[in-house]
Amino acid sequence: MATSPTGDARQGSVGGTPERVKFAAQDAPSPRSRRTRATVKYDRKKVHKLLAIEDWIEEELEEIYKNTGQDAIELSLDALLCDETDDYEAWIREKLSGCPAGQERIDTFTAALLEKIERL
């Protein structure tokens, strides 16, 4: 054991080689840092609106695909808004093209989603 100038005993210093310092592994970013990145792209109010619409989309898709024997599709609002097309309706209909629900139900969902997007 080596002794420091203050008289404390240190472990790990053998034969004059310095101790190794171990840093804790960096975990995934915290939810707060993810929120911070989101608010850089959008303001806080818009983030809350987007999250509310994302939740609504998820609930609606679960309802549309309920009792169909298929899993609901993933429809990302961020992907829709970031896509280089301005024809949101065509994009939504393309994503729902394999949906077993009736056309009337798909039309209702598409119209409601377009209305929500317009309010952003």
Secondary structure, DSSP 8 states (H G I E B T S, - for coil): -EE-TTS-EESS--TT-----------S--HHHHHHHHHHHS-HHHHHHHHHHHHHHHHHHHHHHTTSSS------HHHHHHSS-S-HHHHHHHHTTT--S-HHHHHHHHHHHHHHHHT-
